[in-house]
Amino acid sequence: AISLSGIIFSKPISLVFAGGFDADTIALTSSLMKITFPFVLLVSLWSIYYGVLNSMGAFFIAALSPAFINLATIVGIILSKHLQQPIIGPTIGFLLGGIIQLFLLMIFSHKKEFKFYPSFDKSDARRFISLFLLTVIAPAINQLNSMVDVRVATELKAGAVASLQYAMRLYQLPLGIFAIAVATVSLPEFTSKLKDNNLNSIKPNILESLRTLTFFIMPSLFALLLMSKDIIALLFEHGAFSAQDTLITSSILRAYLLGLPFYGYFGILARVYYAMKKPLFPAIVAGAMATVNIVLDIVLGFTIGVPGIALATSISGIIGLLIVSPFFMKSIGFQKYSLLETLKILVASGIMISGILCVQMFLDQSTMRTVILLVVATVLYFISTKMLKIDELKHVINLLKKKK
């Protein structure tokens, strides 16, 4: 119903969320929405198969399947030169990639002996719907935040939306690869080991998830802050994307990055509430975060420009974590071991930063310079974690061995 409504009412929706654009751009936006709104149905079906596979510990295929969307989109980009509106190519590719992804998930779920078919058994339906409606509030609010971000950006200078989207994609890279991945893996573990809704029964698991996230998110944060201009230039500074666009996008990315660890930690702690079947509190917190974000979008967006929109997102993430943290600090507290491991990770990240700064002095601006710096950063960080005997490195290596 949502997909069909989006297709039918694409023009009014475009006017609401992209009202700052001219008539031709709004018409194009409406056409693209007609193509992409069936994606809502695909995402709904994916989520069922993702949930089943994750509950069975099959995380790899669920993580790999989105690659087919990227491949199909790339094919669409290649073929787009033959179309009157080139943007239609990757949009259709995006939709076809989603269909391929759905079939892939269906095949692997079938191998796990899960078959999806209609059921009229209402015994658990009421409880499921109740939990579903509460759980869906938080991600729905996040999507609303993104739409408000874009809507405010349409009222700013030309190119604001594009710069915001480029920065958001880079910001979402560590958020998706590390933060969301760790939170996704943690949920079935929390659920299976939680006893009588007593947090102490999963205290080691919560702390381990937080440490694992810290192990990945901190070096990613520092590397992106330090190398944002280099990375953006490498990926996007081609054709109409100028050096000035790189500077603007870099400033937006840095504003987003300020909230990266806070959103990551919030995602893990929210999963604890889901495991306890208490999704109402994360939903309320997400509502508070959205309110802060919308107000600050308007205030900061129209005062300091597009970076203000990203900064509003970061501030709302910080506030969200500050709201949920006291409960966990009171219930499980902190361990000296966890604090020591976190300190070691920060030291390893500092060594990585020092290495980047040293190597930068001996390299001229070029594509290879950025690649070399990324390789140096990765190697230095893992060598440092090995020398500092950070246990999370062993944990990650053991996980990789299990995958094999």
VEXKE-647177 format. One record per residue (C-alpha): residue number from 1; x, y, z; residue in one letter. Coordinates in Angstrom, 3 decimals. Example, Ala and Ser with C-alpha at 12.3 -4.5 7.8 and 13.67 -1.06 7.14 Angstrom:
residues 2
+-----+----------+----------+----------+----+
|   i |     east |    north |       up | aa |
+-----+----------+----------+----------+----+
|   1 |   12.300 |   -4.500 |    7.800 |  a |
|   2 |   13.670 |   -1.060 |    7.140 |  s |
+-----+----------+----------+----------+----+
//
This chain:
residues 404
+-----+----------+----------+----------+----+
|   i |     east |    north |       up | aa |
+-----+----------+----------+----------+----+
|   1 |    0.000 |    0.000 |    0.000 |  a |
|   2 |    2.848 |    2.389 |    0.859 |  i |
|   3 |    4.663 |    1.595 |   -2.395 |  s |
|   4 |    1.497 |    2.135 |   -4.432 |  l |
|   5 |    0.692 |    5.382 |   -2.608 |  s |
|   6 |    4.218 |    6.654 |   -3.225 |  g |
|   7 |    3.891 |    5.970 |   -6.949 |  i |
|   8 |    0.459 |    7.616 |   -7.214 |  i |
|   9 |    1.264 |   10.662 |   -5.077 |  f |
|  10 |    4.891 |   11.127 |   -6.118 |  s |
|  11 |    4.289 |   14.690 |   -7.343 |  k |
|  12 |    2.789 |   16.044 |   -4.074 |  p |
|  13 |    5.463 |   14.232 |   -2.044 |  i |
|  14 |    8.163 |   15.809 |   -4.213 |  s |
|  15 |    6.682 |   19.250 |   -3.583 |  l |
|  16 |    6.695 |   18.669 |    0.180 |  v |
|  17 |   10.267 |   17.399 |    0.496 |  f |
|  18 |   11.951 |   19.193 |   -2.405 |  a |
|  19 |    9.972 |   22.406 |   -2.578 |  g |
|  20 |   13.115 |   24.490 |   -2.955 |  g |
|  21 |   13.845 |   23.041 |   -6.410 |  f |
|  22 |   12.609 |   24.395 |   -9.748 |  d |
|  23 |    9.673 |   22.845 |  -11.656 |  a |
|  24 |   11.816 |   20.658 |  -13.963 |  d |
|  25 |   13.787 |   19.212 |  -11.052 |  t |
|  26 |   10.582 |   18.484 |   -9.128 |  i |
|  27 |    9.155 |   16.702 |  -12.196 |  a |
|  28 |   12.313 |   14.595 |  -12.484 |  l |
|  29 |   12.182 |   13.844 |   -8.747 |  t |
|  30 |    8.586 |   12.665 |   -9.152 |  s |
|  31 |    9.589 |   10.339 |  -12.019 |  s |
|  32 |   12.452 |    8.866 |  -10.004 |  l |
|  33 |   10.133 |    8.278 |   -7.052 |  m |
|  34 |    7.779 |    6.270 |   -9.271 |  k |
|  35 |   10.710 |    3.966 |  -10.070 |  i |
|  36 |   12.109 |    3.684 |   -6.555 |  t |
|  37 |    8.978 |    3.423 |   -4.388 |  f |
|  38 |    8.549 |   -0.341 |   -5.108 |  p |
|  39 |   11.820 |   -0.576 |   -3.189 |  f |
|  40 |    9.778 |   -0.084 |    0.008 |  v |
|  41 |    8.130 |   -3.478 |   -0.570 |  l |
|  42 |   11.510 |   -5.084 |   -1.255 |  l |
|  43 |   12.994 |   -3.672 |    1.951 |  v |
|  44 |   10.021 |   -5.005 |    3.934 |  s |
|  45 |   10.582 |   -8.509 |    2.573 |  l |
|  46 |   14.356 |   -8.286 |    3.078 |  w |
|  47 |   13.880 |   -7.454 |    6.743 |  s |
|  48 |   12.014 |  -10.720 |    7.304 |  i |
|  49 |   14.744 |  -12.782 |    5.670 |  y |
|  50 |   17.494 |  -10.759 |    7.389 |  y |
|  51 |   15.870 |  -11.406 |   10.756 |  g |
|  52 |   15.600 |  -15.134 |   10.108 |  v |
|  53 |   19.180 |  -15.487 |    8.851 |  l |
|  54 |   20.594 |  -13.364 |   11.683 |  n |
|  55 |   18.684 |  -15.373 |   14.294 |  s |
|  56 |   20.368 |  -18.487 |   12.879 |  m |
|  57 |   23.803 |  -16.868 |   13.055 |  g |
|  58 |   24.058 |  -16.538 |    9.257 |  a |
|  59 |   25.378 |  -12.980 |    9.137 |  f |
|  60 |   27.695 |  -13.267 |    6.138 |  f |
|  61 |   25.144 |  -13.650 |    3.349 |  i |
|  62 |   22.935 |  -10.944 |    4.863 |  a |
|  63 |   25.941 |   -8.607 |    4.853 |  a |
|  64 |   27.046 |   -9.618 |    1.342 |  l |
|  65 |   23.687 |   -9.345 |   -0.427 |  s |
|  66 |   23.601 |   -5.496 |   -0.641 |  p |
|  67 |   26.640 |   -5.713 |   -2.922 |  a |
|  68 |   24.282 |   -6.787 |   -5.713 |  f |
|  69 |   22.468 |   -3.450 |   -5.458 |  i |
|  70 |   25.777 |   -1.658 |   -5.918 |  n |
|  71 |   26.733 |   -3.841 |   -8.897 |  l |
|  72 |   23.358 |   -3.318 |  -10.588 |  a |
|  73 |   23.574 |    0.430 |   -9.946 |  t |
|  74 |   27.051 |    0.538 |  -11.516 |  i |
|  75 |   25.715 |   -1.280 |  -14.594 |  v |
|  76 |   22.905 |    1.289 |  -14.720 |  g |
|  77 |   25.454 |    4.111 |  -14.601 |  i |
|  78 |   27.421 |    2.559 |  -17.475 |  i |
|  79 |   24.277 |    2.214 |  -19.610 |  l |
|  80 |   22.873 |    5.619 |  -18.624 |  s |
|  81 |   24.695 |    7.417 |  -21.451 |  k |
|  82 |   22.177 |    5.862 |  -23.866 |  h |
|  83 |   19.195 |    7.450 |  -22.066 |  l |
|  84 |   17.691 |   10.901 |  -22.508 |  q |
|  85 |   17.766 |   11.348 |  -18.720 |  q |
|  86 |   20.999 |    9.603 |  -17.593 |  p |
|  87 |   19.922 |    9.533 |  -13.929 |  i |
|  88 |   17.188 |    7.032 |  -14.883 |  i |
|  89 |   19.879 |    4.388 |  -15.580 |  g |
|  90 |   21.310 |    3.981 |  -12.075 |  p |
|  91 |   17.812 |    4.390 |  -10.598 |  t |
|  92 |   16.490 |    1.397 |  -12.544 |  i |
|  93 |   19.711 |   -0.478 |  -11.747 |  g |
|  94 |   19.125 |    0.253 |   -8.069 |  f |
|  95 |   15.628 |   -1.261 |   -8.225 |  l |
|  96 |   16.747 |   -4.340 |  -10.192 |  l |
|  97 |   19.601 |   -4.864 |   -7.734 |  g |
|  98 |   17.055 |   -4.885 |   -4.922 |  g |
|  99 |   15.047 |   -7.597 |   -6.701 |  i |
| 100 |   18.211 |   -9.686 |   -7.171 |  i |
| 101 |   19.056 |   -9.237 |   -3.492 |  q |
| 102 |   15.583 |  -10.450 |   -2.472 |  l |
| 103 |   15.885 |  -13.628 |   -4.550 |  f |
| 104 |   19.339 |  -14.291 |   -3.092 |  l |
| 105 |   18.002 |  -14.002 |    0.465 |  l |
| 106 |   15.073 |  -16.275 |   -0.408 |  m |
| 107 |   17.432 |  -18.953 |   -1.743 |  i |
| 108 |   19.676 |  -18.954 |    1.329 |  f |
| 109 |   16.703 |  -18.849 |    3.712 |  s |
| 110 |   15.251 |  -21.866 |    1.910 |  h |
| 111 |   18.565 |  -23.702 |    2.431 |  k |
| 112 |   18.193 |  -22.940 |    6.142 |  k |
| 113 |   14.768 |  -24.625 |    5.894 |  e |
| 114 |   12.824 |  -21.392 |    6.291 |  f |
| 115 |    9.858 |  -21.020 |    3.973 |  k |
| 116 |    7.903 |  -17.779 |    3.882 |  f |
| 117 |    4.176 |  -18.306 |    3.376 |  y |
| 118 |    0.956 |  -16.674 |    4.641 |  p |
| 119 |   -0.274 |  -17.795 |    8.056 |  s |
| 120 |   -3.618 |  -17.081 |    9.699 |  f |
| 121 |   -2.535 |  -18.147 |   13.191 |  d |
| 122 |   -3.335 |  -15.155 |   15.423 |  k |
| 123 |   -1.902 |  -16.522 |   18.684 |  s |
| 124 |    1.157 |  -14.233 |   18.700 |  d |
| 125 |   -0.092 |  -11.621 |   16.246 |  a |
| 126 |   -1.189 |   -9.014 |   18.799 |  r |
| 127 |    2.105 |   -9.117 |   20.732 |  r |
| 128 |    4.095 |   -9.088 |   17.491 |  f |
| 129 |    2.220 |   -6.066 |   16.135 |  i |
| 130 |    2.633 |   -4.236 |   19.447 |  s |
| 131 |    6.407 |   -4.827 |   19.522 |  l |
| 132 |    6.689 |   -4.110 |   15.799 |  f |
| 133 |    4.947 |   -0.741 |   16.002 |  l |
| 134 |    7.136 |    0.368 |   18.901 |  l |
| 135 |   10.346 |   -0.942 |   17.343 |  t |
| 136 |    9.676 |    0.654 |   13.961 |  v |
| 137 |    9.302 |    4.128 |   15.471 |  i |
| 138 |   13.058 |    4.685 |   15.905 |  a |
| 139 |   14.111 |    3.849 |   12.306 |  p |
| 140 |   11.089 |    5.752 |   10.977 |  a |
| 141 |   12.203 |    8.822 |   12.913 |  i |
| 142 |   15.727 |    8.420 |   11.517 |  n |
| 143 |   14.313 |    8.478 |    7.993 |  q |
| 144 |   12.282 |   11.558 |    8.868 |  l |
| 145 |   15.495 |   13.203 |   10.080 |  n |
| 146 |   17.180 |   12.519 |    6.747 |  s |
| 147 |   14.234 |   13.960 |    4.824 |  m |
| 148 |   14.206 |   17.095 |    6.971 |  v |
| 149 |   17.973 |   17.449 |    6.422 |  d |
| 150 |   17.482 |   17.346 |    2.658 |  v |
| 151 |   14.435 |   19.637 |    2.797 |  r |
| 152 |   16.383 |   22.328 |    4.662 |  v |
| 153 |   19.324 |   21.882 |    2.277 |  a |
| 154 |   17.066 |   22.602 |   -0.727 |  t |
| 155 |   16.518 |   26.090 |    0.696 |  e |
| 156 |   20.246 |   26.810 |    0.847 |  l |
| 157 |   22.703 |   27.556 |   -1.950 |  k |
| 158 |   22.930 |   25.567 |   -5.193 |  a |
| 159 |   24.691 |   22.240 |   -4.760 |  g |
| 160 |   23.877 |   22.039 |   -1.040 |  a |
| 161 |   21.851 |   18.838 |   -1.381 |  v |
| 162 |   24.554 |   17.134 |   -3.462 |  a |
| 163 |   27.311 |   18.077 |   -0.994 |  s |
| 164 |   25.176 |   16.880 |    1.911 |  l |
| 165 |   24.487 |   13.548 |    0.195 |  q |
| 166 |   28.145 |   12.952 |   -0.702 |  y |
| 167 |   29.225 |   13.652 |    2.882 |  a |
| 168 |   26.418 |   11.510 |    4.266 |  m |
| 169 |   27.480 |    8.547 |    2.125 |  r |
| 170 |   31.027 |    8.682 |    3.471 |  l |
| 171 |   29.750 |    9.124 |    7.025 |  y |
| 172 |   27.464 |    6.127 |    6.641 |  q |
| 173 |   30.344 |    3.933 |    5.476 |  l |
| 174 |   31.884 |    3.338 |    8.946 |  p |
| 175 |   28.432 |    3.639 |   10.512 |  l |
| 176 |   27.090 |    0.822 |    8.323 |  g |
| 177 |   30.168 |   -1.398 |    8.149 |  i |
| 178 |   31.037 |   -1.256 |   11.845 |  f |
| 179 |   28.351 |    0.325 |   14.052 |  a |
| 180 |   25.255 |   -1.223 |   12.491 |  i |
| 181 |   27.057 |   -4.527 |   11.855 |  a |
| 182 |   28.141 |   -4.873 |   15.499 |  v |
| 183 |   24.662 |   -3.902 |   16.730 |  a |
| 184 |   23.018 |   -6.393 |   14.350 |  t |
| 185 |   25.240 |   -9.261 |   15.479 |  v |
| 186 |   24.732 |   -8.300 |   19.128 |  s |
| 187 |   20.921 |   -8.477 |   19.156 |  l |
| 188 |   20.497 |  -12.277 |   18.760 |  p |
| 189 |   23.329 |  -12.784 |   21.261 |  e |
| 190 |   21.655 |  -10.505 |   23.807 |  f |
| 191 |   18.300 |  -12.192 |   23.227 |  t |
| 192 |   19.604 |  -15.749 |   23.633 |  s |
| 193 |   21.630 |  -15.054 |   26.800 |  k |
| 194 |   19.317 |  -12.640 |   28.624 |  l |
| 195 |   17.753 |  -14.255 |   31.704 |  k |
| 196 |   14.714 |  -12.817 |   33.490 |  d |
| 197 |   15.410 |   -9.398 |   31.923 |  n |
| 198 |   18.443 |   -9.128 |   34.223 |  n |
| 199 |   21.137 |   -7.024 |   32.563 |  l |
| 200 |   23.856 |   -8.697 |   34.616 |  n |
| 201 |   23.241 |  -11.885 |   32.631 |  s |
| 202 |   24.435 |  -10.147 |   29.451 |  i |
| 203 |   26.829 |   -7.630 |   31.003 |  k |
| 204 |   29.927 |   -9.305 |   29.443 |  p |
| 205 |   28.213 |   -9.334 |   26.036 |  n |
| 206 |   27.243 |   -5.656 |   26.228 |  i |
| 207 |   30.757 |   -4.600 |   27.214 |  l |
| 208 |   32.301 |   -6.805 |   24.524 |  e |
| 209 |   30.050 |   -5.273 |   21.850 |  s |
| 210 |   30.966 |   -1.756 |   22.992 |  l |
| 211 |   34.690 |   -2.600 |   22.958 |  r |
| 212 |   34.452 |   -4.200 |   19.511 |  t |
| 213 |   32.720 |   -1.113 |   18.167 |  l |
| 214 |   35.356 |    1.135 |   19.763 |  t |
| 215 |   38.099 |   -0.979 |   18.159 |  f |
| 216 |   36.770 |   -0.180 |   14.679 |  f |
| 217 |   35.013 |    3.156 |   15.028 |  i |
| 218 |   37.784 |    5.190 |   16.686 |  m |
| 219 |   40.479 |    4.708 |   14.021 |  p |
| 220 |   37.838 |    5.227 |   11.316 |  s |
| 221 |   36.760 |    8.474 |   12.984 |  l |
| 222 |   40.286 |    9.872 |   13.318 |  f |
| 223 |   41.385 |    8.777 |    9.835 |  a |
| 224 |   38.329 |   10.347 |    8.184 |  l |
| 225 |   38.717 |   13.570 |   10.164 |  l |
| 226 |   42.369 |   13.819 |    9.168 |  l |
| 227 |   42.041 |   12.690 |    5.549 |  m |
| 228 |   38.535 |   13.890 |    4.650 |  s |
| 229 |   39.693 |   16.233 |    1.865 |  k |
| 230 |   42.037 |   13.624 |    0.363 |  d |
| 231 |   39.391 |   10.892 |    0.366 |  i |
| 232 |   36.661 |   13.129 |   -1.071 |  i |
| 233 |   39.013 |   14.365 |   -3.803 |  a |
| 234 |   39.931 |   10.768 |   -4.671 |  l |
| 235 |   36.320 |    9.600 |   -4.886 |  l |
| 236 |   34.398 |   12.587 |   -6.224 |  f |
| 237 |   36.639 |   15.370 |   -7.579 |  e |
| 238 |   36.035 |   14.616 |  -11.246 |  h |
| 239 |   34.090 |   16.402 |  -13.981 |  g |
| 240 |   31.798 |   19.064 |  -12.518 |  a |
| 241 |   32.873 |   18.289 |   -8.937 |  f |
| 242 |   35.448 |   21.012 |   -8.218 |  s |
| 243 |   38.120 |   21.549 |   -5.566 |  a |
| 244 |   35.748 |   24.025 |   -3.887 |  q |
| 245 |   33.092 |   21.300 |   -3.739 |  d |
| 246 |   35.669 |   19.069 |   -2.051 |  t |
| 247 |   36.268 |   21.678 |    0.659 |  l |
| 248 |   32.534 |   22.148 |    1.281 |  i |
| 249 |   31.830 |   18.401 |    1.381 |  t |
| 250 |   34.815 |   17.896 |    3.692 |  s |
| 251 |   33.473 |   20.437 |    6.193 |  s |
| 252 |   30.065 |   18.720 |    6.144 |  i |
| 253 |   31.644 |   15.286 |    6.624 |  l |
| 254 |   33.653 |   16.479 |    9.621 |  r |
| 255 |   30.484 |   17.845 |   11.212 |  a |
| 256 |   28.780 |   14.467 |   10.700 |  y |
| 257 |   31.773 |   12.580 |   12.122 |  l |
| 258 |   31.492 |   14.336 |   15.485 |  l |
| 259 |   28.425 |   12.208 |   16.198 |  g |
| 260 |   29.713 |    8.920 |   14.726 |  l |
| 261 |   30.712 |    7.089 |   17.945 |  p |
| 262 |   27.624 |    8.339 |   19.772 |  f |
| 263 |   25.243 |    6.903 |   17.169 |  y |
| 264 |   27.231 |    3.661 |   17.207 |  g |
| 265 |   27.004 |    3.223 |   20.975 |  y |
| 266 |   23.348 |    4.270 |   21.000 |  f |
| 267 |   22.592 |    1.549 |   18.424 |  g |
| 268 |   24.072 |   -1.167 |   20.656 |  i |
| 269 |   22.339 |    0.036 |   23.820 |  l |
| 270 |   19.016 |    0.288 |   21.963 |  a |
| 271 |   19.410 |   -3.397 |   21.005 |  r |
| 272 |   19.547 |   -4.261 |   24.700 |  v |
| 273 |   16.066 |   -2.784 |   25.114 |  y |
| 274 |   14.865 |   -4.733 |   22.077 |  y |
| 275 |   16.261 |   -7.937 |   23.607 |  a |
| 276 |   14.343 |   -7.122 |   26.804 |  m |
| 277 |   11.212 |   -6.589 |   24.656 |  k |
| 278 |   11.033 |   -2.981 |   25.834 |  k |
| 279 |   11.261 |   -0.975 |   22.599 |  p |
| 280 |    9.228 |    1.975 |   23.915 |  l |
| 281 |   12.119 |    3.768 |   25.625 |  f |
| 282 |   14.433 |    3.782 |   22.535 |  p |
| 283 |   11.456 |    5.044 |   20.523 |  a |
| 284 |   10.888 |    7.917 |   22.973 |  i |
| 285 |   14.596 |    8.783 |   22.912 |  v |
| 286 |   14.597 |    8.676 |   19.101 |  a |
| 287 |   11.658 |   11.093 |   19.152 |  g |
| 288 |   13.599 |   13.469 |   21.398 |  a |
| 289 |   16.625 |   13.188 |   19.103 |  m |
| 290 |   14.451 |   13.959 |   16.074 |  a |
| 291 |   12.980 |   17.030 |   17.749 |  t |
| 292 |   16.452 |   18.348 |   18.573 |  v |
| 293 |   17.653 |   17.565 |   15.051 |  n |
| 294 |   14.762 |   19.347 |   13.316 |  i |
| 295 |   15.075 |   22.473 |   15.473 |  v |
| 296 |   18.857 |   22.622 |   15.034 |  l |
| 297 |   18.559 |   21.897 |   11.284 |  d |
| 298 |   16.604 |   25.116 |   10.911 |  i |
| 299 |   18.682 |   27.173 |   13.355 |  v |
| 300 |   22.161 |   26.000 |   12.309 |  l |
| 301 |   21.316 |   25.370 |    8.650 |  g |
| 302 |   20.239 |   28.953 |    8.076 |  f |
| 303 |   23.054 |   30.456 |   10.173 |  t |
| 304 |   26.226 |   28.509 |    9.299 |  i |
| 305 |   25.052 |   26.753 |    6.136 |  g |
| 306 |   25.071 |   23.087 |    5.118 |  v |
| 307 |   27.646 |   21.995 |    7.752 |  p |
| 308 |   25.092 |   23.178 |   10.317 |  g |
| 309 |   22.668 |   20.480 |    9.133 |  i |
| 310 |   25.308 |   17.796 |    9.708 |  a |
| 311 |   26.234 |   19.327 |   13.057 |  l |
| 312 |   22.568 |   19.172 |   14.101 |  a |
| 313 |   22.586 |   15.436 |   13.372 |  t |
| 314 |   25.713 |   14.951 |   15.491 |  s |
| 315 |   24.357 |   16.949 |   18.429 |  i |
| 316 |   21.112 |   14.947 |   18.429 |  s |
| 317 |   23.153 |   11.709 |   18.509 |  g |
| 318 |   25.179 |   12.960 |   21.477 |  i |
| 319 |   21.980 |   13.876 |   23.334 |  i |
| 320 |   20.466 |   10.447 |   22.592 |  g |
| 321 |   23.427 |    8.625 |   24.101 |  l |
| 322 |   23.462 |   10.922 |   27.132 |  l |
| 323 |   19.805 |   10.031 |   27.787 |  i |
| 324 |   20.266 |    6.227 |   27.663 |  v |
| 325 |   23.715 |    6.006 |   29.289 |  s |
| 326 |   22.781 |    6.687 |   32.958 |  p |
| 327 |   20.563 |    3.585 |   33.088 |  f |
| 328 |   23.364 |    1.330 |   31.859 |  f |
| 329 |   26.022 |    2.950 |   34.019 |  m |
| 330 |   23.830 |    2.327 |   37.044 |  k |
| 331 |   22.990 |   -1.256 |   36.034 |  s |
| 332 |   26.304 |   -2.578 |   34.716 |  i |
| 333 |   28.802 |    0.191 |   35.469 |  g |
| 334 |   32.256 |    0.249 |   33.924 |  f |
| 335 |   35.068 |   -2.254 |   34.250 |  q |
| 336 |   38.707 |   -1.294 |   34.669 |  k |
| 337 |   39.455 |   -3.844 |   31.951 |  y |
| 338 |   37.111 |   -2.125 |   29.459 |  s |
| 339 |   38.533 |    1.307 |   30.282 |  l |
| 340 |   42.090 |   -0.007 |   29.829 |  l |
| 341 |   41.211 |   -1.572 |   26.463 |  e |
| 342 |   39.591 |    1.688 |   25.333 |  t |
| 343 |   42.701 |    3.619 |   26.369 |  l |
| 344 |   44.884 |    1.191 |   24.388 |  k |
| 345 |   42.673 |    1.683 |   21.318 |  i |
| 346 |   43.022 |    5.459 |   21.618 |  l |
| 347 |   46.821 |    5.097 |   21.909 |  v |
| 348 |   46.885 |    2.870 |   18.802 |  a |
| 349 |   44.753 |    5.443 |   16.970 |  s |
| 350 |   47.192 |    8.165 |   18.055 |  g |
| 351 |   50.115 |    6.170 |   16.643 |  i |
| 352 |   48.170 |    5.782 |   13.394 |  m |
| 353 |   47.540 |    9.537 |   13.206 |  i |
| 354 |   51.224 |   10.295 |   13.843 |  s |
| 355 |   52.178 |    7.927 |   11.039 |  g |
| 356 |   49.755 |    9.586 |    8.616 |  i |
| 357 |   51.095 |   13.056 |    9.442 |  l |
| 358 |   54.706 |   11.925 |    8.990 |  c |
| 359 |   54.105 |   10.188 |    5.654 |  v |
| 360 |   52.037 |   13.151 |    4.365 |  q |
| 361 |   55.115 |   15.383 |    4.530 |  m |
| 362 |   56.968 |   13.236 |    1.991 |  f |
| 363 |   54.167 |   12.802 |   -0.567 |  l |
| 364 |   52.854 |   15.188 |   -3.208 |  d |
| 365 |   49.133 |   15.614 |   -3.885 |  q |
| 366 |   48.004 |   12.708 |   -6.064 |  s |
| 367 |   45.632 |    9.771 |   -6.223 |  t |
| 368 |   48.368 |    7.408 |   -5.088 |  m |
| 369 |   49.072 |    9.658 |   -2.096 |  r |
| 370 |   45.620 |    9.013 |   -0.672 |  t |
| 371 |   45.837 |    5.272 |   -1.347 |  v |
| 372 |   49.275 |    5.072 |    0.296 |  i |
| 373 |   48.050 |    7.005 |    3.339 |  l |
| 374 |   45.065 |    4.683 |    3.755 |  l |
| 375 |   47.315 |    1.620 |    3.547 |  v |
| 376 |   49.790 |    3.142 |    6.018 |  v |
| 377 |   46.958 |    4.021 |    8.418 |  a |
| 378 |   45.517 |    0.489 |    8.316 |  t |
| 379 |   48.870 |   -1.270 |    8.727 |  v |
| 380 |   50.029 |    1.043 |   11.517 |  l |
| 381 |   46.796 |    0.638 |   13.459 |  y |
| 382 |   46.815 |   -3.151 |   13.388 |  f |
| 383 |   50.531 |   -3.330 |   14.212 |  i |
| 384 |   49.915 |   -0.975 |   17.132 |  s |
| 385 |   46.984 |   -3.032 |   18.430 |  t |
| 386 |   49.141 |   -6.151 |   18.185 |  k |
| 387 |   52.015 |   -4.530 |   20.102 |  m |
| 388 |   49.655 |   -3.151 |   22.753 |  l |
| 389 |   48.066 |   -6.608 |   23.104 |  k |
| 390 |   44.545 |   -5.347 |   22.574 |  i |
| 391 |   42.226 |   -8.306 |   23.124 |  d |
| 392 |   39.669 |   -7.086 |   20.592 |  e |
| 393 |   42.169 |   -7.843 |   17.822 |  l |
| 394 |   42.219 |  -11.487 |   18.929 |  k |
| 395 |   38.429 |  -11.476 |   19.052 |  h |
| 396 |   38.207 |  -10.161 |   15.477 |  v |
| 397 |   40.773 |  -12.704 |   14.221 |  i |
| 398 |   38.827 |  -15.540 |   15.857 |  n |
| 399 |   35.617 |  -14.349 |   14.200 |  l |
| 400 |   37.330 |  -14.320 |   10.798 |  l |
| 401 |   38.638 |  -17.852 |   11.378 |  k |
| 402 |   35.117 |  -19.006 |   12.189 |  k |
| 403 |   33.888 |  -17.530 |    8.885 |  k |
| 404 |   36.399 |  -19.711 |    7.069 |  k |
+-----+----------+----------+----------+----+
//
